[in-house]
Amino acid sequence: MSTILQDRLVSVPAGKVQLQGNLRIPPAAEGIVVFAHGSGSGRHSPRNRFVAEVLVSTGLATLLIDLLTQEEEVIDLRTAEPRLNIPLPAARLGGLTN
C-alpha cells in the first residue's frame, strides 16, 4: 500500500475564474512546491509530473496548477494573447500563493 496520497484534483478561486490543479501531500509534508503553468507545458506534462513525484518522495507536497483556464488555453494556442498578458498570470499566481 502506498503511503503517498493519490492526486487530488483541486479548484482554486482566482478572481472570476477557477484554476484547476493536482495536489499531492505525502504524510508529514514539510512544505509545498507550486508548479504554476502559464501556457505550453502544463500540469499534465510527463516531465513536470516526474519532477513533482521526486519531490513528493522527499516529503514535499506539490501543487501542479494551470494559470489559464481551458478556454484561455484554446485562445492562447491561436493568438498567444493570454500568455502575452503578463498581468493576468501574475495576478493569478499572487492570488494562488495567498
MARDODO-217221 format. One line per field, with one value per residue (C-alpha): y, x, z; residue number from 1; residue in one letter. Coordinates in Angstrom, 3 decimals, decimal comma, always signed. Layout:
MARDODO-217221
py: (Y_...)
px: (X_...)
pz: (Z_...)
num: (NUM_...)
residu: (A_...)
//
This chain:
MARDODO-217221
py: (+0,000_+3,409_+5,952_+8,802_+10,206_+9,918_+13,017_+15,180_+17,482_+20,879_+24,016_+27,290_+30,584_+33,267_+36,367_+35,465_+32,022_+28,703_+27,328_+23,568_+21,765_+18,484_+18,370_+15,636_+15,660_+12,975_+12,056_+14,640_+17,019_+19,591_+22,191_+22,618_+23,301_+25,015_+24,374_+27,257_+26,854_+29,766_+28,161_+25,367_+22,869_+22,310_+20,272_+17,136_+17,257_+13,964_+15,883_+18,147_+15,208_+13,279_+16,170_+16,543_+12,819_+13,057_+15,991_+14,132_+11,171_+13,518_+14,682_+17,801_+18,367_+19,508_+21,515_+21,478_+24,171_+25,837_+29,634_+29,725_+28,212_+25,656_+28,343_+30,670_+27,853_+27,470_+31,211_+31,116_+28,404_+30,605_+34,103_+33,911_+36,764_+35,286_+34,379_+37,883_+39,472_+39,252_+40,914_+38,116_+35,113_+37,312_+38,287_+34,679_+33,484_+36,140_+35,066_+31,427_+31,895_+33,898)
px: (+0,000_+1,355_+1,971_+1,529_-1,914_-3,247_-3,517_-6,398_-7,958_-8,368_-10,108_-8,643_-10,518_-8,585_-10,659_-13,584_-12,254_-11,432_-7,945_-7,530_-4,642_-3,337_-2,343_-0,256_+0,506_+2,763_+2,473_+4,200_+4,832_+7,489_+6,473_+4,920_+6,293_+3,944_+4,344_+2,436_+1,936_+1,019_+0,984_+2,625_+3,874_+1,052_+0,150_-0,312_+3,238_+5,077_+8,277_+6,574_+4,747_+8,028_+9,754_+6,749_+6,845_+10,531_+9,744_+6,817_+9,120_+11,374_+8,494_+7,345_+3,778_+3,285_+0,635_+0,694_-1,693_-2,594_-2,801_-5,018_-8,484_-9,191_-10,940_-7,948_-5,592_-7,554_-7,259_-3,572_-2,867_-4,348_-3,274_-0,798_-2,826_-3,212_+0,479_+1,499_-0,873_+1,707_-0,500_-3,104_-0,968_+0,962_-2,237_-3,413_-0,096_-0,274_-3,801_-2,825_+0,048_-2,150)
pz: (+0,000_-0,964_+1,776_-0,712_-1,261_-4,784_-6,923_-5,850_-8,389_-6,785_-7,937_-6,670_-6,981_-8,865_-9,371_-11,617_-12,611_-11,007_-11,695_-11,962_-10,316_-8,964_-5,308_-3,687_+0,006_+1,456_+5,142_+7,374_+4,463_+5,318_+2,743_-0,665_-4,137_-6,568_-10,308_-11,909_-15,655_-17,900_-21,334_-23,250_-20,690_-18,213_-15,191_-17,302_-18,707_-18,018_-17,247_-14,692_-13,116_-12,837_-11,047_-8,745_-7,944_-6,986_-4,694_-3,109_-2,425_-0,405_+1,804_-0,020_-1,115_-4,705_-6,485_-10,279_-11,439_-14,711_-14,579_-17,671_-17,934_-20,671_-22,700_-22,358_-23,405_-26,663_-27,320_-26,375_-28,951_-31,689_-30,706_-27,764_-26,244_-22,723_-22,482_-23,517_-20,989_-18,180_-15,510_-15,914_-14,838_-12,388_-10,571_-10,534_-9,132_-6,435_-5,527_-5,557_-3,139_-0,779)
num: (1_2_3_4_5_6_7_8_9_10_11_12_13_14_15_16_17_18_19_20_21_22_23_24_25_26_27_28_29_30_31_32_33_34_35_36_37_38_39_40_41_42_43_44_45_46_47_48_49_50_51_52_53_54_55_56_57_58_59_60_61_62_63_64_65_66_67_68_69_70_71_72_73_74_75_76_77_78_79_80_81_82_83_84_85_86_87_88_89_90_91_92_93_94_95_96_97_98)
residu: (M_S_T_I_L_Q_D_R_L_V_S_V_P_A_G_K_V_Q_L_Q_G_N_L_R_I_P_P_A_A_E_G_I_V_V_F_A_H_G_S_G_S_G_R_H_S_P_R_N_R_F_V_A_E_V_L_V_S_T_G_L_A_T_L_L_I_D_L_L_T_Q_E_E_E_V_I_D_L_R_T_A_E_P_R_L_N_I_P_L_P_A_A_R_L_G_G_L_T_N)
//
